[in-house]
Amino acid sequence: MGADTFSPNVNGSARFSQRLASGLAARGHEVHVVAPAASRRHGTWTESYDGQNITVHRLRSFRWYPHDWLRFSEPWFINRNSERIIDQVKPDVVHFQSHIIVGRGLSIAARKRGGIRVLGTNHFMPENLLEFTLLPKSWQEKAISMAWKAAKRTFGRADVVTTPTQKAAEFLEKSTGLDGVLAISCGIDADNYVPDFAPRTENRILFVGRVTGEKQIDVLIKAVSLLPDDLDAHLDIVGGGDLLKHLENLTKQLGVDDRVHFTGYVTEDELREAYTKATVFGMPSIAELQSIATMEAMASGLPVVAANAMALPHLVKDGRNGFLFAPGDAQQMADKLEHILRLPQDELDAFKNASLAFIAKHDLVRTIVTFERLYRGASDVDVAAIDATMAAESLNTSSLRVIDLPAEPTAEPSDAAR
């Protein structure tokens, strides 16, 4: 498996790569991950995720400024490194999660060697990286065009191309000219989350994700400042990023610094507790190809107020498990939040139950089984015909050797904070 972002990075695509790798290992497959080194230390060693040992090939990397943590593998060595790893591991399958550097190198090496099944999954949106390029606006349109041309070349080497949602699949096809892109959910293990149906004693709004521009967290903070005082609503922002100081200053300017709490990165247990304690989840982002954080919130039984943008409408059914608002409209978001916060307990419980029902089809086992079928040679037509019963398939499958290329640094997917 190959990716341009992987643990310890905190974003949706990195979390998906980790869960897919550990899930495949738990089912008996030998999984190797190729990813940038998280520091100056590089090499190959065993890393443990979700109780599974994974062989991780950490490539020498460099820090991408002005981003606060992002590192890329050195592009001038990626072809040589990819050929070396392919020759050493001799994989049956190469599955890359990003086209930028690692996916490009591994897909070229796999095709050169021949006899290797190649899959590519896209988590990329230009908005996720543009703010970290320092390019003037006059150059950004050209940069986006070049990025999609590069994506077309890399994904064009794959036997099957996937992305987390149908909206994202249509977006990728339109942007690259590719066709037959499959929508396969990133999936979630709902059993890891704990819904709480006890009568609420406080109004808590939760956001989980990277504190960066495309998340539009300022819209959420402004919405909180517009809520009536009698609600005594508090906002917990879980995650870190380059806009943290700016948003802290914004809360002071709006006079809500006593009601908006920045937790920074938290542990998995602390994250689950934050979901359980919340009353409603807010997601103002305009660049979500799926949003693992929103899926985690739904698995925790939370109603969701989300921007009507990209893939979020695939998760939020307006008036059933939450509400959608016009992107960037703080007043409209405030109105939707107030509506939920004033619901009688029985009506709030109906929203909570709807979230739990809607998230069921995003079961992680179903996602893993779908990819196993693709690894074994199923076509996009074959997989499109598989129904929900696939999640109940036997776990006793013969093992494959899979190189999972971790996902590129984006925007999320997801984006859960740790």
C-alpha positions as CSV (number, residue, x, y, z in Angstrom):
1,M,0.0,0.0,0.0
2,G,1.4,3.4,-0.9
3,A,0.6,6.8,0.4
4,D,1.9,10.3,0.6
5,T,0.5,10.7,4.1
6,F,0.3,8.0,6.8
7,S,0.3,7.8,10.6
8,P,1.4,9.7,12.7
9,N,-0.2,12.3,10.3
10,V,-3.7,13.3,11.4
11,N,-6.1,13.5,8.4
12,G,-8.8,11.4,6.8
13,S,-6.7,9.8,4.1
14,A,-4.0,8.8,6.5
15,R,-6.5,7.3,8.9
16,F,-8.2,5.3,6.1
17,S,-4.8,3.9,4.9
18,Q,-4.0,2.8,8.5
19,R,-7.4,1.2,9.0
20,L,-7.3,-0.6,5.6
21,A,-3.8,-1.8,6.2
22,S,-4.5,-3.1,9.7
23,G,-7.9,-4.6,8.6
24,L,-6.2,-6.5,5.7
25,A,-3.5,-7.8,8.1
26,A,-6.2,-9.0,10.5
27,R,-7.7,-11.0,7.7
28,G,-4.4,-12.8,7.1
29,H,-2.8,-10.7,4.4
30,E,0.9,-9.7,4.4
31,V,0.7,-5.9,4.2
32,H,3.6,-3.5,3.4
33,V,3.1,0.2,3.5
34,V,5.3,2.7,1.6
35,A,5.2,6.2,3.0
36,P,7.3,9.3,3.8
37,A,9.4,9.2,6.9
38,A,7.8,11.2,9.7
39,S,11.1,12.6,10.6
40,R,14.7,12.5,9.4
41,R,14.8,8.8,10.4
42,H,14.1,6.6,7.5
43,G,14.2,2.8,6.7
44,T,12.1,-0.3,7.0
45,W,10.6,-1.6,10.3
46,T,7.5,-3.0,11.9
47,E,4.8,-0.7,13.2
48,S,1.7,-1.7,15.1
49,Y,-1.7,-0.4,14.3
50,D,-5.1,-1.5,15.7
51,G,-3.3,-4.5,17.2
52,Q,-1.7,-5.6,13.9
53,N,1.9,-5.6,12.9
54,I,2.6,-3.9,9.6
55,T,5.9,-3.6,7.7
56,V,6.4,0.0,6.9
57,H,8.9,1.3,4.4
58,R,9.6,4.9,5.5
59,L,11.3,6.8,2.6
60,R,13.6,9.7,3.2
61,S,11.5,12.9,3.2
62,F,11.6,16.6,3.4
63,R,9.4,19.1,5.3
64,W,6.9,21.0,3.1
65,Y,6.8,24.5,4.3
66,P,4.6,26.5,5.2
67,H,2.5,23.4,6.3
68,D,2.9,22.7,10.0
69,W,3.6,19.0,9.6
70,L,3.4,17.7,6.0
71,R,6.4,15.8,4.7
72,F,6.9,14.5,1.1
73,S,9.1,11.6,0.0
74,E,12.0,12.9,-2.1
75,P,10.6,12.8,-5.7
76,W,14.0,12.5,-7.4
77,F,14.5,9.0,-5.8
78,I,11.0,7.7,-5.9
79,N,11.4,5.5,-9.0
80,R,14.5,3.9,-7.7
81,N,13.1,3.3,-4.3
82,S,9.8,2.0,-5.7
83,E,11.6,-0.5,-7.9
84,R,13.8,-1.7,-5.0
85,I,10.8,-2.3,-2.8
86,I,8.8,-4.0,-5.5
87,D,11.7,-6.3,-6.2
88,Q,12.2,-7.1,-2.5
89,V,8.5,-7.6,-1.6
90,K,7.3,-9.2,-4.9
91,P,3.7,-8.1,-4.2
92,D,0.5,-9.5,-5.7
93,V,-1.2,-6.1,-5.5
94,V,-0.1,-2.5,-5.3
95,H,-2.8,-0.2,-4.0
96,F,-1.8,3.5,-3.9
97,Q,-3.8,6.2,-2.1
98,S,-2.2,9.2,-3.7
99,H,-0.9,10.2,-7.1
100,I,1.6,12.9,-6.0
101,I,4.9,11.0,-5.4
102,V,4.6,7.6,-3.8
103,G,1.7,6.4,-5.9
104,R,3.4,7.7,-9.1
105,G,6.6,5.7,-8.3
106,L,4.9,2.5,-7.3
107,S,2.5,2.5,-10.2
108,I,5.4,2.9,-12.7
109,A,7.5,0.2,-11.0
110,A,4.5,-2.2,-10.8
111,R,3.7,-1.8,-14.5
112,K,7.4,-2.2,-15.4
113,R,7.7,-5.5,-13.5
114,G,4.3,-6.8,-14.9
115,G,2.0,-9.3,-13.4
116,I,1.0,-7.0,-10.5
117,R,-2.6,-5.9,-9.9
118,V,-2.7,-2.1,-9.5
119,L,-5.4,-0.1,-7.7
120,G,-5.5,3.6,-7.1
121,T,-7.7,5.5,-4.6
122,N,-8.1,9.2,-4.8
123,H,-8.4,11.4,-1.7
124,F,-7.1,14.6,-3.3
125,M,-8.7,17.9,-3.8
126,P,-6.6,20.9,-4.9
127,E,-8.1,23.1,-2.2
128,N,-6.4,20.9,0.4
129,L,-2.9,21.9,-0.8
130,L,-3.2,25.3,-2.6
131,E,-3.1,27.3,0.6
132,F,0.3,25.7,1.4
133,T,1.9,26.5,-1.9
134,L,2.3,30.2,-1.5
135,L,1.3,30.5,-5.2
136,P,-0.3,33.8,-6.2
137,K,-4.0,33.5,-7.2
138,S,-3.1,34.2,-10.8
139,W,-1.1,31.0,-10.9
140,Q,-3.4,28.7,-9.0
141,E,-5.7,27.8,-11.9
142,K,-2.7,26.6,-13.9
143,A,-1.4,24.7,-10.9
144,I,-4.7,22.9,-10.5
145,S,-4.7,21.9,-14.2
146,M,-1.2,20.5,-13.9
147,A,-2.2,18.6,-10.8
148,W,-5.1,16.9,-12.5
149,K,-3.0,16.0,-15.5
150,A,-0.5,14.3,-13.2
151,A,-3.3,12.5,-11.5
152,K,-4.6,11.3,-14.9
153,R,-1.2,9.8,-15.7
154,T,-0.8,8.0,-12.4
155,F,-4.4,6.7,-12.1
156,G,-4.3,5.8,-15.7
157,R,-1.8,3.0,-14.8
158,A,-4.3,1.4,-12.4
159,D,-6.5,-1.5,-13.3
160,V,-9.2,0.0,-11.1
161,V,-9.6,3.5,-9.7
162,T,-11.7,4.2,-6.6
163,T,-12.7,7.2,-4.5
164,P,-14.8,7.4,-1.3
165,T,-18.2,8.7,-2.7
166,Q,-20.1,8.9,-5.9
167,K,-19.8,12.7,-5.8
168,A,-16.0,12.3,-5.5
169,A,-16.0,9.8,-8.4
170,E,-17.9,12.2,-10.6
171,F,-15.5,15.0,-9.6
172,L,-12.5,12.9,-10.4
173,E,-13.8,11.8,-13.8
174,K,-14.7,15.4,-14.7
175,S,-11.3,16.7,-13.6
176,T,-9.1,14.0,-15.3
177,G,-11.2,12.6,-18.1
178,L,-11.0,9.1,-16.6
179,D,-14.1,6.9,-16.6
180,G,-15.3,3.9,-14.6
181,V,-14.2,5.4,-11.2
182,L,-15.7,3.3,-8.4
183,A,-17.2,4.8,-5.3
184,I,-16.1,2.8,-2.2
185,S,-16.7,4.2,1.2
186,C,-13.7,4.6,3.5
187,G,-15.7,2.7,6.0
188,I,-15.9,2.9,9.7
189,D,-15.9,0.5,12.7
190,A,-19.1,1.8,14.4
191,D,-18.5,-0.5,17.4
192,N,-15.6,1.8,18.4
193,Y,-18.0,4.6,19.2
194,V,-20.5,5.0,22.0
195,P,-23.8,6.8,21.5
196,D,-25.4,8.4,24.5
197,F,-29.2,8.6,24.8
198,A,-29.3,9.9,28.3
199,P,-31.2,13.2,28.7
200,R,-28.7,16.0,28.0
201,T,-27.6,18.3,30.7
202,E,-25.7,20.8,28.5
203,N,-25.5,21.9,24.9
204,R,-22.1,21.0,23.3
205,I,-21.3,21.4,19.7
206,L,-18.3,19.4,18.3
207,F,-15.9,19.9,15.4
208,V,-13.2,17.3,14.7
209,G,-10.5,17.9,12.1
210,R,-7.5,19.7,10.9
211,V,-7.5,23.4,11.8
212,T,-6.9,24.7,8.3
213,G,-8.5,27.0,5.8
214,E,-10.6,24.7,3.7
215,K,-12.4,23.5,6.9
216,Q,-13.9,27.0,7.3
217,I,-13.9,26.7,11.0
218,D,-14.3,30.5,11.2
219,V,-17.9,30.0,9.9
220,L,-18.6,27.6,12.8
221,I,-17.2,30.0,15.4
222,K,-19.2,32.9,13.9
223,A,-22.3,30.7,14.0
224,V,-21.7,30.0,17.7
225,S,-21.4,33.7,18.4
226,L,-24.9,34.2,16.8
227,L,-26.6,31.6,19.1
228,P,-28.9,33.0,21.8
229,D,-27.3,33.3,25.2
230,D,-30.0,31.2,26.9
231,L,-28.7,28.1,25.1
232,D,-25.4,28.4,26.8
233,A,-23.9,26.5,23.9
234,H,-20.2,25.5,24.0
235,L,-18.0,24.5,21.1
236,D,-15.2,22.0,21.3
237,I,-12.7,22.1,18.4
238,V,-10.6,18.9,18.4
239,G,-7.5,19.0,16.2
240,G,-4.5,21.1,15.4
241,G,-3.2,23.1,12.5
242,D,-1.8,26.3,11.1
243,L,-4.9,28.4,11.8
244,L,-5.1,27.7,15.5
245,K,-3.8,31.1,16.7
246,H,-5.9,33.0,14.1
247,L,-9.0,31.2,15.3
248,E,-8.2,31.7,18.9
249,N,-7.9,35.5,18.2
250,L,-11.3,35.3,16.3
251,T,-13.0,33.9,19.4
252,K,-11.7,36.8,21.5
253,Q,-12.9,39.3,18.8
254,L,-16.4,37.8,18.8
255,G,-16.5,37.5,22.6
256,V,-16.9,33.8,22.7
257,D,-13.5,32.7,23.9
258,D,-15.2,31.5,27.2
259,R,-17.5,29.1,25.1
260,V,-15.1,27.9,22.4
261,H,-12.5,25.3,23.6
262,F,-9.5,24.3,21.5
263,T,-8.3,20.8,22.6
264,G,-5.5,20.3,20.1
265,Y,-4.6,16.7,19.3
266,V,-6.1,14.1,21.6
267,T,-5.9,10.4,22.2
268,E,-8.4,7.9,20.6
269,D,-10.1,7.5,24.0
270,E,-10.4,11.2,24.4
271,L,-11.8,11.6,20.9
272,R,-14.4,8.9,21.5
273,E,-15.4,10.7,24.8
274,A,-15.7,14.0,22.9
275,Y,-18.1,12.4,20.5
276,T,-20.2,10.8,23.2
277,K,-20.5,14.0,25.2
278,A,-21.5,16.2,22.3
279,T,-25.1,17.2,21.4
280,V,-24.5,18.0,17.7
281,F,-21.6,17.8,15.3
282,G,-20.7,20.8,13.1
283,M,-18.9,20.4,9.8
284,P,-18.5,23.7,7.8
285,S,-15.9,22.3,5.4
286,I,-16.2,22.8,1.6
287,A,-13.6,20.2,0.5
288,E,-14.7,16.9,1.9
289,L,-14.5,13.8,-0.4
290,Q,-16.2,11.9,2.4
291,S,-15.4,13.1,5.9
292,I,-14.4,10.4,8.2
293,A,-14.9,12.7,11.2
294,T,-18.6,13.2,10.2
295,M,-18.9,9.4,9.9
296,E,-17.4,9.0,13.4
297,A,-19.9,11.5,14.7
298,M,-22.8,9.6,13.1
299,A,-21.5,6.4,14.6
300,S,-21.6,8.2,17.9
301,G,-25.3,9.0,17.4
302,L,-24.9,12.7,16.7
303,P,-27.1,14.8,14.5
304,V,-24.9,16.8,12.0
305,V,-25.1,20.3,10.7
306,A,-22.9,20.5,7.6
307,A,-22.2,22.6,4.6
308,N,-24.1,21.7,1.5
309,A,-20.8,21.0,-0.4
310,M,-19.0,18.1,-2.1
311,A,-19.8,14.8,-0.4
312,L,-21.4,16.0,2.8
313,P,-24.9,15.7,1.4
314,H,-24.3,12.0,1.0
315,L,-24.0,11.7,4.7
316,V,-26.4,14.3,6.0
317,K,-30.1,13.8,5.0
318,D,-31.7,17.2,5.6
319,G,-34.3,17.1,8.3
320,R,-33.6,13.5,9.1
321,N,-30.2,13.1,10.8
322,G,-29.3,16.8,10.6
323,F,-29.4,19.8,8.4
324,L,-27.4,21.3,5.5
325,F,-26.6,25.0,5.2
326,A,-25.3,27.2,2.4
327,P,-21.4,27.1,2.5
328,G,-20.0,30.1,4.3
329,D,-23.3,31.2,5.7
330,A,-22.7,31.6,9.5
331,Q,-26.3,32.8,10.2
332,Q,-27.9,29.9,8.4
333,M,-25.6,27.5,10.3
334,A,-26.5,29.1,13.5
335,D,-30.2,28.7,12.8
336,K,-29.7,25.0,12.1
337,L,-27.7,24.5,15.2
338,E,-30.3,26.3,17.3
339,H,-33.0,24.1,15.8
340,I,-31.3,21.0,17.0
341,L,-30.3,22.4,20.4
342,R,-33.9,23.3,21.1
343,L,-35.4,19.9,20.1
344,P,-37.3,18.0,22.8
345,Q,-35.5,14.8,23.8
346,D,-37.7,12.5,21.8
347,E,-37.1,14.4,18.6
348,L,-33.4,14.7,19.3
349,D,-33.3,10.9,19.8
350,A,-35.0,10.5,16.4
351,F,-32.1,12.4,14.7
352,K,-29.6,10.4,16.7
353,N,-31.1,7.1,15.6
354,A,-31.2,8.3,12.0
355,S,-27.5,8.9,12.1
356,L,-26.9,5.4,13.4
357,A,-29.1,3.9,10.7
358,F,-27.4,5.9,7.9
359,I,-23.9,5.0,9.0
360,A,-24.6,1.3,8.9
361,K,-23.9,1.0,5.2
362,H,-20.4,2.4,5.7
363,D,-19.2,-0.7,7.7
364,L,-15.5,-1.0,7.5
365,V,-15.6,-4.8,7.0
366,R,-17.7,-4.2,3.9
367,T,-15.1,-1.8,2.6
368,I,-12.3,-4.3,3.2
369,V,-14.2,-7.1,1.5
370,T,-14.8,-4.9,-1.5
371,F,-11.1,-4.2,-1.9
372,E,-10.3,-7.9,-1.5
373,R,-12.6,-8.7,-4.4
374,L,-10.8,-6.0,-6.5
375,Y,-7.4,-7.3,-5.5
376,R,-8.4,-10.8,-6.7
377,G,-9.4,-9.5,-10.1
378,A,-13.1,-8.4,-9.9
379,S,-14.0,-5.6,-12.3
380,D,-15.6,-2.4,-11.5
381,V,-18.9,-3.8,-13.0
382,D,-18.6,-6.9,-10.7
383,V,-18.0,-4.8,-7.6
384,A,-20.8,-2.4,-8.4
385,A,-23.2,-5.3,-8.3
386,I,-22.2,-6.5,-4.8
387,D,-24.9,-5.8,-2.2
388,A,-24.7,-5.2,1.6
389,T,-24.6,-8.9,2.4
390,M,-20.9,-8.9,1.5
391,A,-20.1,-7.6,5.0
392,A,-21.1,-10.9,6.4
393,E,-18.6,-12.9,4.3
394,S,-16.3,-15.4,6.0
395,L,-13.1,-13.9,7.3
396,N,-11.2,-17.1,6.3
397,T,-9.8,-15.9,2.9
398,S,-6.5,-17.0,1.4
399,S,-3.8,-14.4,2.0
400,L,-2.4,-12.0,-0.5
401,R,0.7,-9.9,-0.3
402,V,-0.4,-6.3,-0.6
403,I,1.6,-3.1,-0.9
404,D,-0.7,-0.3,0.3
405,L,0.4,3.1,-0.8
406,P,-0.8,5.5,1.9
407,A,-2.9,8.4,0.9
408,E,-1.8,11.8,-0.1
409,P,-2.0,14.7,2.3
410,T,-5.4,16.1,1.9
411,A,-8.1,17.1,3.1
412,E,-10.1,14.5,3.9
413,P,-10.6,12.8,4.1
414,S,-11.4,13.0,7.8
415,D,-9.7,14.1,9.5
416,A,-10.0,13.1,13.0
417,A,-7.8,14.5,15.7
418,R,-5.5,12.5,17.9
